[in-house]
Amino acid sequence: MSVSDDAILEFMFNPESQGLPLDAITSTVDTLPKYSISPEVEKKLQAMEKEAVGLVEENEENANKALDLLDQCIKIENKYASAYNNRAQIYRLKDELDKALADLDLVINDLGEGQPKILKQAYTQRAIIRRQQGDSLGSRKDFELGAKFGNPVARNIAVNENPYAKMCNQVMLEVMIRNNERP
């Protein structure tokens, strides 16, 4: 996603940006990672991460092997946000939600800064967990932030759960029904 795409999402989901020119909004979208990782190390971590994800996709019984690989990634580079995101996903599959939330909170509050692709996944995963735990307000906020960073699932859910959108849809439905009832 480009900086312009991020700015448009910021405009759509942040009411405070309404009325500002696109370049003013673009300047508020952070696209530089807070922490840098050498390209050689990052390439190695990505390969390990891909292997871990492949293990779980092949068979969920491989979750512990995948966790071991992701733990190794984190030992090599503890600022590698993507490994925490994927580890949180595996914790979710294993129903270890506290561990998943701890990883996601670390990504959201620190490691993922300036990485919209990472943040869109972290916010969406955390929203799903919060929804499972009955935190509808926290879930809705996280879906909105996941949408802001470009996650299409989060965007659909955020729009569908927006109380104003629900009210407008209900009013429109009633108007359409009334219009169809007239001879």
Salt bridges, closest charged atoms under 4 A:
GLU10 OE1 - LYS148 NZ 2.87
ASP71 OD1 - ARG87 NH1 2.72
GLU96 OE2 - LYS94 NZ 3.75
GLU96 OE1 - LYS99 NZ 3.22
ASP103 OD2 - ARG87 NE 2.66
ASP105 OD1 - ARG126 NH1 2.77
ASP110 OD1 - LYS34 NZ 2.56
GLU113 OE1 - LYS34 NZ 3.97
ASP135 OD2 - ARG130 NE 3.90
ASP142 OD2 - ARG126 NE 2.65
ASP142 OD2 - ARG130 NH1 3.13
GLU144 OE2 - ARG140 NE 3.74
GLU161 OE2 - ARG131 NH2 1.83
GLU174 OE1 - ARG178 NH2 3.92
